[in-house]
Amino acid sequence: MTQKQELAYQRKAKLRKKHRKVRAAQVSDMTNLHTAVRKSRKGKEGKKGVVIFDKDPEGNLLRLQQSLTHGTYHTSEGHDCMRRCPCGKIRKLHKLPYYPDHIEQHALMQILMPYLVKALYIESGASVKGRGMMYAKQRTERWIDENKSCGRLYFVKLDFVKFYENVDQQVIYSSLCDFFTDKGIRKLLYEVIFALPKGLGIGLYPIQTLTNFYMSILCRLVCRRYHVKVEIYCDDLVILGRSKKEVWRAVNFILEYAHSVMHQAIHTNIGMQIIDETHFLDFVGYRFYFNHTLLRKRMKEKFKRKMHNLVNPMRRYQVAMSYKGWLIHCNGFNLWRKVTHMDSFDDFTMPKFEDRDAEGKRILQGRK
């Protein structure tokens, strides 16, 4: 590399660093706080914290602004609760009962999100607008289509042991401090990351985006060193490649990096698998083959069982509508026709109900 190229690289690095200099005064701005109130109260209108806050909204918001301005804000002590996910796993969520904490976290992320999104690894999904499961699915299909001419592709799936509960708080905080230089922003990030004695609270609003940024550092290192493709959704890693040797080298690097830098353990059930016309990659709810994509077997069986057992027409409509959104994005028309006995996705319409109120309007059986 010539001296001129090195100087150009340094200039670009300095320009990028200037764009990261956000200020804590932007978080405590009243306009930003009002926007955070509107976003944070969605779905929480009847909650106890929101009701107490609404008794004196302007006064409570002004006190929150003063604590942010003077640097005296501290995250309140929350509590943990166990909740079963749709996949069957039991998650420990951290809840904050004090509603102004939710406002502060939304206000913080409104300022940091534009900078964090630009710094995220392009294949990282979850908790980012426009980067959900469909985004991860499309990126995976695109890479398989571009490389299936090799005849066989290889992949290894990695899973961290209780990722959020075992994250080294000091390591992720140091990586964020390298990105944001303002002391006020660093203090607010400290209040989010060190809200628990150990690990990160899954129930906190900024955590998912901050961990995506944290994992993006590892993904970029792997792609820079080895000829592989890294797909990441939350804490699930998939390393894809055309060479078996390159994939194993990338896996060994990730294991070493996770142990020495991140101080986290990865499940030891690691095995190489292949993708071709008959072997598939199971990721983000789909099975990816060379020439087609199918729904995951567990989801397919669940869809059949629900449609067979449910009698309530409104409930059957809700279940069919949710699975239709999955099936239209893959080769799932045969499954749809077999379960619903419809010849097209367009045949699925809102069912008619005979129950009507005094004014003649239909009564839909649903949760109030």
C-alpha positions in Angstrom: 0.0 0.0 0.0 1.4 3.4 -1.0 1.7 6.4 1.3 -1.0 8.2 -0.6 -3.5 5.4 0.0 -2.7 5.2 3.7 -3.3 8.9 4.1 -6.6 8.6 2.2 -7.7 5.8 4.5 -6.8 7.9 7.6 -8.8 10.8 6.3 -11.9 8.6 5.8 -11.5 7.2 9.3 -11.4 10.8 10.7 -14.5 11.8 8.8 -16.4 8.8 10.1 -15.4 9.6 13.6 -16.8 13.1 13.3 -20.3 11.8 12.5 -20.3 9.8 15.7 -20.1 12.8 18.0 -23.6 13.0 19.3 -24.4 15.0 22.4 -26.4 14.2 25.5 -28.2 17.6 25.1 -29.9 16.1 22.0 -31.4 13.3 24.3 -32.7 15.8 26.9 -34.3 18.1 24.2 -38.0 18.5 25.0 -39.1 17.8 21.4 -37.2 14.5 21.5 -38.7 13.6 24.9 -42.3 14.3 23.6 -41.6 12.0 20.7 -40.2 9.3 23.0 -43.4 9.6 25.2 -45.6 9.0 22.2 -43.6 5.9 21.1 -43.0 4.4 24.5 -46.7 4.4 25.5 -47.9 2.3 22.6 -49.6 -0.8 24.0 -49.2 0.5 27.6 -52.1 2.8 28.0 -53.6 0.9 30.9 -50.4 0.1 32.7 -49.9 1.4 36.3 -46.7 3.4 35.5 -48.4 5.2 32.6 -51.5 6.0 34.7 -49.3 7.5 37.4 -47.3 9.5 34.9 -50.4 10.9 33.3 -51.5 12.5 36.5 -48.8 15.2 36.0 -47.3 14.5 32.5 -45.6 17.9 32.0 -44.2 18.0 35.5 -42.9 14.4 35.3 -41.3 15.1 31.9 -39.7 18.3 33.1 -38.2 16.4 36.1 -36.8 13.8 33.8 -35.3 16.4 31.5 -33.6 18.1 34.5 -32.1 14.8 35.7 -30.8 14.1 32.2 -29.4 17.7 31.9 -27.7 17.7 35.3 -26.3 14.1 34.9 -28.2 12.8 37.9 -30.3 10.3 36.1 -30.1 6.6 37.2 -32.1 3.6 35.9 -34.5 2.4 38.6 -34.2 -1.2 40.0 -36.3 -3.6 38.0 -37.4 -7.1 38.5 -37.1 -10.4 36.5 -39.9 -12.4 35.2 -40.0 -15.7 33.3 -41.9 -16.0 30.0 -42.3 -18.8 27.6 -41.6 -18.0 24.0 -43.6 -19.4 21.0 -40.6 -21.7 20.2 -41.0 -23.3 23.7 -38.0 -21.8 25.4 -38.3 -20.0 28.7 -36.8 -16.5 28.7 -35.9 -14.4 31.7 -37.1 -10.8 31.0 -36.0 -7.7 33.0 -38.9 -5.2 33.5 -38.6 -1.6 34.7 -41.7 -0.6 36.7 -40.8 3.1 36.6 -42.3 4.5 33.3 -39.9 7.5 32.9 -37.1 4.9 32.4 -38.9 3.7 29.2 -39.1 7.3 28.0 -35.4 7.9 28.6 -34.4 4.7 26.7 -36.6 5.6 23.7 -35.2 9.2 23.7 -31.7 7.8 23.8 -32.2 5.4 20.9 -33.9 8.0 18.8 -30.6 9.9 18.8 -28.2 6.9 18.5 -30.2 4.7 16.1 -29.2 6.5 12.8 -25.5 6.1 13.7 -25.8 2.5 14.9 -27.7 1.3 11.8 -25.0 2.6 9.6 -22.4 0.7 11.6 -24.3 -2.6 11.7 -23.0 -5.6 9.7 -25.1 -5.8 6.6 -26.3 -9.4 7.4 -27.4 -8.7 11.0 -31.1 -8.7 11.6 -33.7 -8.3 14.3 -34.8 -5.1 16.1 -33.9 -2.9 13.1 -36.5 -1.4 10.9 -36.5 -3.3 7.5 -34.2 -6.1 8.8 -36.5 -8.8 10.1 -36.8 -12.4 9.2 -37.8 -11.7 5.6 -34.6 -9.7 5.2 -32.4 -12.5 6.6 -34.3 -15.0 4.4 -33.8 -13.0 1.2 -30.1 -12.4 1.9 -29.6 -16.1 2.5 -31.4 -17.2 -0.7 -29.5 -14.6 -2.7 -26.1 -16.0 -1.5 -27.1 -19.6 -2.2 -28.3 -18.7 -5.7 -25.0 -16.9 -6.4 -22.8 -19.8 -5.3 -24.8 -23.0 -6.0 -22.9 -23.5 -9.2 -20.1 -25.0 -7.1 -22.3 -28.1 -6.7 -22.2 -28.2 -2.9 -22.1 -25.5 -0.1 -21.1 -26.0 3.5 -22.3 -24.3 6.7 -21.9 -24.5 10.5 -24.4 -23.2 13.0 -23.1 -21.7 16.2 -25.1 -20.8 19.3 -23.9 -18.9 22.4 -24.7 -20.3 25.8 -27.3 -18.0 27.3 -25.9 -15.1 25.3 -27.7 -12.1 26.9 -27.2 -13.4 30.5 -23.5 -14.0 30.0 -22.4 -10.9 28.0 -19.4 -9.3 29.5 -20.7 -5.8 30.4 -17.3 -4.1 30.3 -16.4 -5.4 26.9 -19.6 -4.3 25.2 -19.5 -1.0 27.0 -15.9 -0.4 25.9 -16.9 -1.1 22.2 -19.7 1.5 22.5 -17.4 4.0 24.1 -15.0 3.7 21.2 -17.9 4.6 18.9 -19.5 7.4 20.9 -17.1 10.0 22.4 -19.5 12.2 24.4 -19.4 11.7 28.2 -23.1 12.2 28.6 -24.0 9.6 26.0 -21.5 7.2 27.6 -23.1 7.7 31.0 -26.6 7.0 29.6 -25.3 3.8 27.9 -23.7 2.8 31.2 -27.1 3.0 32.9 -28.6 0.7 30.3 -25.8 -1.9 30.1 -25.1 -2.1 33.9 -28.8 -2.2 34.9 -28.2 -5.8 36.0 -25.4 -7.1 38.2 -24.5 -9.6 35.4 -25.4 -9.7 31.7 -27.9 -7.7 29.8 -31.7 -7.3 30.5 -33.6 -8.8 27.5 -36.7 -6.7 28.3 -34.9 -3.4 27.9 -35.6 -1.5 24.7 -32.0 -0.6 23.6 -30.4 -4.0 24.3 -31.2 -5.8 21.1 -29.8 -3.0 18.9 -26.7 -2.6 21.1 -25.9 -6.3 20.9 -26.4 -6.2 17.1 -23.7 -3.6 17.0 -21.5 -5.7 19.4 -21.8 -8.8 17.2 -21.2 -6.8 14.0 -17.6 -6.3 15.2 -17.0 -10.1 15.2 -18.8 -10.6 11.9 -16.7 -8.1 10.1 -13.5 -9.6 11.4 -14.5 -13.0 10.2 -15.5 -11.8 6.7 -12.3 -9.8 6.4 -10.0 -12.8 7.2 -11.8 -15.7 5.5 -13.7 -16.3 2.3 -17.0 -17.1 4.1 -20.5 -15.6 4.5 -21.7 -14.9 8.1 -25.5 -14.8 8.6 -26.6 -13.5 12.0 -30.1 -13.2 13.6 -30.1 -12.1 17.2 -27.4 -14.4 18.7 -27.7 -17.2 16.1 -24.7 -17.4 13.8 -24.5 -19.3 10.5 -21.1 -19.5 8.7 -21.5 -20.4 5.0 -18.8 -21.1 2.5 -17.8 -22.9 -0.7 -14.8 -24.5 0.9 -15.0 -26.9 3.9 -11.5 -25.8 5.0 -12.4 -22.0 5.0 -15.5 -22.7 7.0 -13.6 -24.6 9.7 -11.0 -21.9 9.9 -13.7 -19.3 10.4 -15.3 -21.4 13.1 -12.1 -21.9 15.0 -11.4 -18.1 14.9 -14.9 -17.4 16.3 -14.4 -19.9 19.1 -11.1 -18.3 20.0 -12.5 -14.8 19.8 -15.5 -15.7 21.9 -13.3 -17.2 24.6 -10.5 -14.6 24.7 -12.2 -11.3 23.9 -16.0 -11.7 24.5 -15.5 -14.1 27.5 -18.5 -16.2 26.4 -19.0 -19.9 25.8 -20.5 -21.5 22.7 -22.4 -24.8 22.6 -20.0 -27.6 21.8 -22.4 -29.5 19.4 -20.7 -28.1 16.3 -20.9 -30.0 13.1 -20.4 -29.3 9.4 -23.5 -29.7 7.2 -24.1 -29.2 3.4 -26.6 -27.5 1.2 -27.6 -29.0 -2.2 -30.8 -30.3 -3.9 -31.6 -32.7 -1.1 -29.9 -31.2 2.0 -31.0 -27.9 3.5 -30.1 -25.1 5.8 -32.6 -24.5 8.6 -32.6 -20.8 9.5 -35.2 -18.1 10.4 -38.1 -20.5 10.1 -37.3 -21.8 6.6 -35.5 -24.7 5.0 -33.2 -23.5 2.2 -32.4 -25.8 -0.7 -30.6 -25.1 -3.9 -33.8 -24.6 -6.0 -36.6 -24.1 -3.5 -37.4 -22.9 0.0 -39.8 -24.7 2.4 -41.3 -23.9 5.8 -39.6 -25.3 8.8 -41.0 -28.8 9.8 -41.9 -27.8 13.3 -43.9 -24.8 12.1 -45.6 -26.9 9.4 -46.8 -29.5 12.0 -48.0 -26.8 14.3 -50.0 -25.2 11.5 -51.7 -28.5 10.7 -52.5 -29.2 14.3 -54.0 -25.8 15.0 -56.2 -25.8 11.9 -57.4 -29.3 12.8 -58.2 -28.7 16.4 -59.7 -25.1 16.3 -63.5 -24.8 16.0 -64.0 -21.1 16.4 -64.1 -19.6 12.9 -62.5 -16.3 14.1 -59.6 -18.1 15.7 -59.1 -20.3 12.6 -59.0 -17.1 10.5 -56.4 -15.5 12.7 -54.2 -18.7 12.6 -54.6 -19.0 8.8 -53.8 -15.4 8.3 -50.5 -15.6 10.3 -49.3 -18.7 8.5 -50.3 -17.3 5.1 -47.7 -14.6 5.7 -45.0 -17.3 6.1 -46.1 -19.5 3.2 -46.4 -16.8 0.5 -42.7 -16.1 0.9 -41.6 -19.7 0.1 -42.7 -22.7 -1.9 -45.6 -23.4 0.5 -48.7 -23.4 -1.8 -49.1 -27.2 -1.7 -49.1 -27.1 2.1 -51.6 -24.2 2.1 -54.0 -26.1 -0.3 -53.7 -29.3 1.7 -54.6 -27.7 5.0 -57.1 -25.0 4.0 -58.5 -26.7 0.8 -58.2 -23.5 -1.1 -56.9 -23.3 -4.7 -55.3 -19.9 -4.3 -53.9 -17.6 -1.6 -56.4 -15.0 -2.9 -59.4 -17.2 -2.0 -58.7 -16.5 1.7 -61.1 -13.7 2.7 -62.6 -12.5 6.0 -65.3 -14.9 7.2 -68.9 -13.7 7.7 -70.3 -13.7 11.2 -74.0 -13.7 12.1 -73.6 -12.0 15.5 -74.6 -8.4 15.3 -75.1 -5.6 17.8 -78.2 -3.4 18.3 -77.1 -1.1 15.4 -76.7 -4.0 13.0 -72.9 -4.0 13.0 -71.0 -7.3 13.1 -69.5 -8.4 16.4 -66.1 -10.0 16.0 -65.1 -12.4 18.7 -61.8 -11.1 20.0 -59.8 -10.0 22.9 -61.0 -6.6 24.3 
